[in-house]
Amino acid sequence: MWLRLKGYRVLARRHKTSCGEIDIVAARSGVLCFVEVKARRSLEEARWALGPHQKRRIENAAGIWLQNFDKPGYHTKRFDVILIAPRRRPRHIENAFAAGNF
């Protein structure tokens, strides 16, 4: 819902691939976003919950998604993170990490 309020169109949720799951695939203004959602007791804990292994898993899963569903018109592809903690507004970090294979 948070992304929709910000003008994104959600293309997929909890998309499973052989490499792992992509929490959300969303698009806005020619940008395709692979979004990881991290919920923890605090936003700081959520921020540190995404390690190098998970980043590689998300990159690989995004590559598989692109092979099967990519459509022309997405000029930019990026990895975003949404941090969630109780009684706090969700924090959307755009372009949270760079991918080596895009």
Secondary structure, 3 states (H helix, E strand, C coil): CHHHHCCCEEEEEEEEECCEEEEEEEEECCEEEEEEEEECCCHHHHHCCCCHHHHHHHHHHHHHHHHHHCCCCCCEEEEEEEEECCCCCCEEEEEEECCCCC
